[in-house]
Amino acid sequence: PISQITRIKEKVEEQSGVPPQQQRLIFGGRQMADDKTAKDFNISAGAVLHLVLALRGGR
């Protein structure tokens, strides 16, 4: 099945509790846009995605 990046982020949230708004998924050195699909980035089974947390904060 073709997975939207938003759906991948939802699955990450289910496993880790990190909300999708705080997630930045990186593949091949590129940040993946939420409106794209895994196919758009040529992601296949077993591929490694990097998760970067976009933490908001400050004083």
C-alpha positions in Angstrom: 0.0 0.0 0.0 1.0 3.6 -0.6 1.6 5.4 2.7 1.1 9.1 3.1 3.9 10.7 5.1 1.2 11.9 7.5 0.1 8.2 8.1 3.7 7.3 8.8 3.9 10.1 11.4 0.7 8.9 13.0 2.2 5.4 13.3 5.3 6.9 15.0 3.0 8.7 17.4 1.3 5.5 18.3 4.6 3.9 19.1 6.4 6.8 20.7 3.8 9.3 21.8 5.5 12.1 19.8 2.8 14.2 18.1 3.2 14.5 14.3 3.5 18.3 14.5 6.9 17.8 16.3 8.2 15.2 13.8 10.4 15.8 10.9 11.0 12.7 8.8 14.2 12.6 6.7 15.0 10.2 3.9 18.0 10.5 1.6 19.0 13.8 3.2 15.6 15.4 2.4 12.8 16.3 4.7 9.6 14.6 3.6 6.6 16.7 3.1 3.4 15.6 4.8 1.3 15.7 1.6 3.7 13.3 -0.2 3.7 9.5 -0.2 6.5 7.0 0.4 6.5 6.3 -3.3 7.2 9.9 -4.1 10.5 9.5 -2.3 11.2 6.0 -3.7 11.0 4.5 -0.2 10.9 0.7 -0.2 10.4 -1.9 2.5 13.4 -1.9 4.9 14.4 1.6 4.2 15.7 3.7 7.1 14.0 7.0 7.9 15.5 9.5 10.3 13.2 11.2 12.8 14.1 14.6 14.0 12.1 16.3 16.7 11.1 19.9 16.2 10.9 21.1 19.8 9.3 24.4 20.4 10.3 26.4 23.4 12.3 29.1 24.9 11.8 31.7 27.4 
